[in-house]
Amino acid sequence: MRLVVVSAGLSVPSSTRLLGDRLAAAVGRATPVEVEVVELRDLAVEIAHNFTNGFAGRGLSAAQEAVTAADGLIVVTPVFSASYSGLFKSFFDVLDKDALVGKPVLIAATGGTARHSLVLEHALRPLFAYLRAVVAPTGVYAASEDWGAEGLDGRIERAAGELAGLMRGLSVPKRREVELVPFEEQLAKLSPSGV
């Protein structure tokens, strides 16, 4: 299966990219995947040109194809002004409107303080619901103080396990076969004479 990580981190090294890499590795422990990383920082100019001229450059076109063909996505953005970055949103704005329909997506974000952790529920989840993706129940937010602290690894493993399950296809438990007993027989068992 193909897993694509979309990282909107701007610095090198990037905590946003690091979180994406850790999530991808955890998904790989849960199910076999081929991982491809799309660094939006490298596509910023092509994304802007796509808005002004309507054409995707070679790099942007390859990223759009990778996302469209993926069996699952991990999307990670830094938090700016209590929401996803403009670069992150711009990439999804230039993606075909039906590219994510039914696609499993794990949402994640990084920020300088835990106060921005609700960005997952108030910005990312609604965006991907609008794009008709299937968003994993657990999103992962990592503030600066989370790196190396207790709890982040558990959230990463739980979210990755959920995404892996969505990528494999959730199995519905098989219905047990019910033996049908004719009504007359059921009544006969209830009567004292058995007739």
C-alpha positions as CSV (number, residue, x, y, z in Angstrom):
1,M,0.0,0.0,0.0
2,R,1.1,3.5,-0.7
3,L,1.3,6.0,2.2
4,V,1.9,9.7,1.4
5,V,3.0,12.2,4.1
6,V,2.2,15.8,3.3
7,S,4.4,18.0,5.4
8,A,4.0,21.8,5.5
9,G,7.0,22.4,7.7
10,L,9.1,25.4,6.7
11,S,12.4,25.0,8.5
12,V,15.2,22.4,8.1
13,P,15.2,20.4,10.3
14,S,11.4,20.7,10.9
15,S,9.5,19.4,13.9
16,T,6.5,19.1,11.5
17,R,8.5,16.8,9.2
18,L,9.8,14.8,12.2
19,L,6.2,14.2,13.4
20,G,5.2,13.1,9.9
21,D,8.2,10.7,9.8
22,R,7.4,9.2,13.2
23,L,3.7,8.7,12.3
24,A,4.7,7.0,9.0
25,A,7.1,4.7,10.8
26,A,4.4,3.8,13.2
27,V,2.0,3.0,10.4
28,G,4.7,0.9,8.8
29,R,4.9,-1.2,12.0
30,A,1.1,-1.8,11.8
31,T,0.9,-2.7,8.1
32,P,3.3,-2.9,5.2
33,V,3.5,0.5,3.3
34,E,5.6,2.3,0.8
35,V,6.1,5.8,2.1
36,E,6.5,9.0,0.0
37,V,7.0,12.4,1.5
38,V,5.7,15.6,-0.1
39,E,7.5,18.6,1.3
40,L,5.2,21.6,0.5
41,R,8.1,24.0,1.3
42,D,9.7,22.9,-1.9
43,L,6.5,23.5,-3.9
44,A,5.5,26.9,-2.6
45,V,6.4,28.8,-5.8
46,E,4.6,26.2,-8.0
47,I,1.5,26.4,-5.8
48,A,1.4,30.2,-6.1
49,H,1.9,30.0,-9.9
50,N,-0.9,27.4,-10.1
51,F,-3.3,30.0,-8.5
52,T,-2.3,32.7,-11.0
53,N,-2.0,30.7,-14.2
54,G,-4.1,27.6,-13.6
55,F,-1.3,25.2,-14.4
56,A,0.6,22.9,-12.1
57,G,4.4,22.8,-12.5
58,R,6.2,19.4,-12.8
59,G,6.9,19.1,-9.0
60,L,3.4,20.1,-8.0
61,S,1.8,17.8,-10.6
62,A,3.9,14.9,-9.2
63,A,2.8,15.7,-5.7
64,Q,-0.9,15.9,-6.7
65,E,-0.6,12.6,-8.5
66,A,1.1,11.0,-5.4
67,V,-1.7,12.2,-3.1
68,T,-4.5,11.1,-5.5
69,A,-3.0,7.7,-5.9
70,A,-2.2,7.1,-2.2
71,D,-4.0,4.5,-0.2
72,G,-3.7,6.7,2.8
73,L,-2.4,10.1,3.8
74,I,-0.7,11.7,6.8
75,V,-1.0,15.4,6.7
76,V,1.1,17.6,9.1
77,T,1.1,21.4,9.4
78,P,2.7,23.8,11.8
79,V,0.2,26.1,13.5
80,F,0.1,29.7,12.5
81,S,-2.4,32.1,14.1
82,A,-4.4,29.2,15.6
83,S,-4.9,27.4,12.3
84,Y,-3.1,25.5,9.6
85,S,-0.5,27.3,7.6
86,G,-1.4,29.2,4.4
87,L,0.9,26.9,2.4
88,F,-0.8,23.8,3.7
89,K,-4.3,25.1,2.8
90,S,-3.1,26.4,-0.6
91,F,-1.9,22.9,-1.5
92,F,-5.3,21.4,-0.8
93,D,-6.9,24.3,-2.7
94,V,-5.1,23.4,-5.9
95,L,-5.8,19.6,-5.5
96,D,-8.7,18.2,-7.6
97,K,-11.9,18.5,-5.5
98,D,-12.5,14.8,-5.7
99,A,-9.0,13.6,-5.0
100,L,-9.6,12.8,-1.3
101,V,-13.1,11.3,-1.5
102,G,-13.1,8.2,0.7
103,K,-9.3,8.4,1.3
104,P,-8.1,7.6,4.8
105,V,-6.3,10.6,6.4
106,L,-4.4,11.0,9.6
107,I,-4.3,14.7,10.7
108,A,-1.4,16.1,12.7
109,A,0.0,19.5,13.7
110,T,2.9,21.0,15.6
111,G,3.1,24.2,17.6
112,G,5.0,26.1,20.2
113,T,2.4,25.6,22.9
114,A,-0.3,23.1,23.9
115,R,-2.8,26.0,23.7
116,H,-3.1,25.4,20.0
117,S,-4.0,21.7,20.2
118,L,-7.6,22.2,19.2
119,V,-6.4,23.2,15.7
120,L,-7.0,19.5,14.9
121,E,-10.7,19.6,15.7
122,H,-11.5,23.2,14.7
123,A,-9.5,23.5,11.5
124,L,-8.0,20.3,10.2
125,R,-10.9,17.9,10.8
126,P,-13.5,20.2,9.2
127,L,-11.2,20.8,6.1
128,F,-10.8,17.1,5.4
129,A,-14.5,16.3,6.2
130,Y,-15.3,19.0,3.5
131,L,-13.0,17.2,1.1
132,R,-14.9,14.0,1.9
133,A,-11.8,12.1,3.3
134,V,-12.2,9.5,6.0
135,V,-10.3,11.1,8.9
136,A,-8.8,8.8,11.6
137,P,-10.5,9.3,15.0
138,T,-7.2,10.2,16.7
139,G,-5.2,13.2,15.5
140,V,-1.8,14.0,16.9
141,Y,-0.7,17.4,18.1
142,A,2.9,17.9,19.3
143,A,3.8,21.1,21.2
144,S,7.4,21.9,21.8
145,E,7.3,20.4,25.3
146,D,5.8,17.1,24.0
147,W,9.1,16.1,22.3
148,G,10.7,13.5,24.6
149,A,7.8,13.7,27.1
150,E,5.5,10.9,28.1
151,G,2.4,10.6,26.0
152,L,3.4,11.6,22.5
153,D,4.6,8.0,21.6
154,G,1.3,6.5,22.7
155,R,-0.8,9.0,20.7
156,I,1.4,8.4,17.6
157,E,1.0,4.6,17.9
158,R,-2.8,4.8,18.5
159,A,-3.4,7.2,15.5
160,A,-1.1,5.1,13.3
161,G,-2.9,2.0,14.2
162,E,-6.2,3.6,13.3
163,L,-4.9,4.8,9.9
164,A,-3.5,1.4,9.2
165,G,-6.9,-0.1,9.9
166,L,-8.6,2.3,7.6
167,M,-6.1,1.7,4.9
168,R,-6.6,-2.1,5.1
169,G,-10.3,-1.7,5.2
170,L,-12.3,-2.1,8.4
171,S,-13.7,-5.5,8.6
172,V,-17.3,-5.9,9.6
173,P,-17.8,-8.9,11.9
174,K,-19.6,-11.7,10.2
175,R,-23.2,-12.2,11.1
176,R,-23.9,-15.5,12.7
177,E,-26.3,-17.7,10.9
178,V,-29.5,-17.8,12.9
179,E,-31.5,-21.0,12.8
180,L,-35.1,-20.3,12.0
181,V,-37.6,-22.3,13.9
182,P,-41.1,-22.3,12.6
183,F,-43.6,-20.5,14.8
184,E,-45.7,-23.6,15.3
185,E,-42.7,-25.5,16.7
186,Q,-41.9,-22.7,19.1
187,L,-45.5,-22.7,20.3
188,A,-45.5,-26.4,20.7
189,K,-42.4,-26.3,23.0
190,L,-44.2,-23.8,25.2
191,S,-47.4,-25.8,25.7
192,P,-47.5,-28.2,28.7
193,S,-48.5,-31.2,26.6
194,G,-45.9,-30.5,23.9
195,V,-48.7,-30.8,21.3
